[in-house]
């Protein structure tokens, strides 16, 4: 039907156009996203963990952590002469019982290997996507930036904690097999029963996980600041080495307390009949503060980063 002004006024056609417009509006949510889209369903944690575990570097790293206690045992076993002469002191204590062997392994890896592992997991997580040119496609799926960074950080954190716990667990197994479930003896002469030493080792793993938060935060900041995974991982390890070197300079006196690696071995206080928690508390606070600072910088940097280049 056509009115006097020539405008089409067919009521059935108008109703059809209105229904079509309503259906089209239903396909878009108020925030502009398509109906049915849920940001919380993108990049699920399980999917990201599976992706990480399938990478060769992760498999090689975990395999090395399993082999390392066996390598150290072989060094002790076959690196002595017929008279069983050893270097004495702490090395002799390492072979006296399973807990002491675990403590020795942790002393050997706490200053370099463990920070490198955490730096590898966190420093490679986003920079590798950028280097492969897949980061912009992940965000175009669309995965919100804050969610992508959070999911990758959680996955890296879980893998790091697993690696930190895996090493002493395998070392304990090797120690029990070859050195027995004896007392844990510190270089100062304190001895604690095997059951108490297991609790001490549990708290040691937890402390190491908290202490290495500063490494995770720095690596996360570097991985969103560069497209080169090696630069993010290497930069984090370089800072850890530099901090460890500066911590050895006694002329710095109280300034060393503010270095992120100053309390790296505070967990050794757990092998004692009278535990001093002050150093571990200070170390945990320092690590959380550094980790939160670098984590906030990473979130701010990634929110405005140009990912189209």
N, C-alpha and C positions, 0 to 999 in steps of 0.2 A: 504494500500500500504506500502511495506517495502523497504527501501533503501538498498544500498550495505553494509552498516555497521550494518544492522539488526534492525535499529531504526524504529519504527512505524511512518509513515509520512502521514497517511490518513488526508487530509485537513478537511473533515467534522467532524471527531472526535476531531481534534485539536480545531476547532471553538466551538464545544460543551463544551469542557473543559474550554476554555477561557470564554464562557458565564457563565458557572457555577461559575468560580472563580470571575467574575465580580459581579454576584448576591450575592455571599458570602461576598465580600468586601462591598457591599451596605448595608449589615446588621449591620455594625459596623461603628460608627462615629469616626472622627479623635481623639477624647479624649478617645476612647476605649469603649464607652457605646453603647448599642444596639440602632439601628435606631428607632426613635419615643420616646425615653426616654427624658423627660424634668424634670430636678431637681426641677423647679418651680412648678411642678404639684404634688409633693410629700408632704404628711402631710399638707394638706390645713388647713388654720386657722379655718374655720368653723368646720371641723372634730375634731380638737383638742379642740375647745370650747365645742362642744357637749360631747366629752369624759369627760371633766372636770366637766361639769354640771351634768352628770349622776352619778358622784361619791357621795357617801353618805356623806362624810365629807364636801363637798361643799354645799350640800343641807342643812345639819344641821347648818353650819355656817351662811348661808344666813337667815335661819329660825330664828336663835338666834338673829341676828341683827334686824329682824322685831319685835321680842318679847321684846327686851331690853327696848325700850322707854315705852312700856306698863307696864313693871315690875317696872320701876322707877316711873311712874305715880302712880301705886298702892302703892308703898312705901311712896310717899308723901301723898296720899289720906288717907291711912289707918294706917299710922305710926305716926299719931299725936293724942294727947289726946283731950278731949272734949273742952278744952280751946284754942285749935288750937295753942298750943305752939310749936314753931319750933326752930331750932338752930340759926336762925337769919342770917344776912349777906347774903352771896352768895346763900344759900339754899332758903331763902325767895324770892330773886330775881328770882330764877328758876321757881317759880309758879306765877309770876306776868304777864307773857305774853308768847306767843308761841315762839318768837325769843329767849327769855331768857331761856326757857326750852331746846331749841336746843343747846344753848351755854353751859348749864350745862351738857347735855349729852356728848358733845364733850370734855369738860374738864374731865369728868369721864373716858373716853376711850382713850384719846390721848396718855397717857404715857405707856399703856400696851396692851390694846385690839387691837387697830389698828395696831401697829407694829407686834403683834402676827398673825393677819390675813394675812398681807403681807408676813410675814415669812413663814406661812403655804402654801400659794399659790406658792411662788417661791422656797421654800426649799424642797418641796415635788415633784416638777414637774419632775426632771430627776432622782433623787435618788430613787424614787418609781419604775421607769422603770428598774433601775439597780437591785433593790431588787427583782423584779418579774422575772428577767432574760429576759425581753422583749426588753431591750435597744439594745442589739446586733442584734436582729432580725429587729428592726426598721431601724438600720443603714445598714443592709444587703438587704433592700427592693429594691433599696438602697436610703436612705435619707441622703444627705450630712450632716456632723456633724454641720457645721455652720448654716445650715437651720433648723435642728432639734432644736438646742438651741435657735435660733431666734424665731421660731414659738411658742415654749413653753414659752419663756419669754414674747412674745406679748400676748398670751392667759392669762398668769398669771397676766400681767399688766392690761388687760381689766377687769378681774374678781376682781382684787384689787380695781380698780377705781370704779367699780360698787358697791362694798361693802362699800367703803368710802362714796359714794354719797347716798347709800340706807339708812344708819343709820340716818343722819340728815333729810332726806326726810320723813321717818316715824315719827321721833321725831317732826317735824314741823306739821304733820297731827294731832298727839296726842295733841300737844300744842294748835293748833287752836281750836280743839274740846272742850278742857277742860279749857283753860286759855285765849282764845281769841287772836285776831290779834292786839295786842297792841304794844307799843314802846319797843325797846331793850334798857335796862338800864344797864350800866356797874357798877361795884362796886365803881368806882370813882365818880359816879353821872351823867356821860354823858348819854344823851338819844337821840336816832335817830329814825325817823319814821319807820313804818313797811316796807314801800317800800324800803327804804335805807337799812334796816336790811336784806332784801332778797338778795340785791346785796352783802352785807358783807358776808352773809352765802355762797353765790356762790364762792366768792374769798377765803373763808375759806376752802371749799372743794378742790379747785384748789391748794391752798398752801399745804394742808395736803398731797395731791397726790404727789406733788413735794418733800416735805420734806421727805416722806417715800421712796424715791428713794434709799437712802443709805441702808435701810433695804432690799430692793429688790436686790440691787447689792451684798450685803454680803450673802444673802440667796442663790442667784444664784451661787456664788462662792463655797459655802459649798455643794450645791446639786450636783455639778459636781466633788467634791472632795471626796465624800463618797457614799457608797451604802446603807446607813441607813437614811431614811427620817427623823426619829426622831432626829438623830444627827444634820442634817442640820437645821431643824426648831428650835430645842432646843438650838443649838449653837448661832443662830441669836438672839433669845429672850434673852439668857443669856448676850450677848454683849449689847443689848438695856437696860437691867436692870442695868448692871454694869455702863454703861455710865450715866444713870439717877442718880445712887447713887453718883458717882464722881461729878456730876454737882451740888449736894447739899453741897459739901465741899467748903466753901467760902475761905479756906486757899489756894486753888489752884489759886485763883484770875483770871488773864487773860487767864490761860491755859484752863479754862472751855469753852472759846469761840471756842476751836477746837474740843470739844466733839460733836459727831453727834446728840445728843439729846438736846443740849443746847438751840436751837431755836424751840423746839417742840411746845411751846405755843405762839409763836410770832404772830399767827393769832388773838390773843385776842386784838391786837391794832386796829383791824378793827371795834370793837364796840366803836367808839369814834367819836366825832364831828370833830376832827382834827387828821387825821390818820397819824401815823408815819410809813413809809415804810422801814426804815433802818434795823430793826431787821428781817423783812420778806425777804428783799433782801439778807442779810447775811445768813439767814437760807436756802434760795433757792440755793445760790451759794455753801454753804457747802454740802448740800444734793446731788447736781449734781456732785460735785467733788468726793465725796465718792462713789456715785453710778457708775460713769464712771471708777474710779480706780478698784473697785471690779468687775465691768462688764468686763473690759479688762483682769483681772486676770482669770476670769471664762472662757472667750473665749480661752485664751492661755492654760489653764489647760485642757479643754475639747478637744482641738485639738490634744493633745498628750496622752490622757487618754487611758489606756488599758481596753477595754470593753469586752474582750473575757473571762476574769476570772469570 
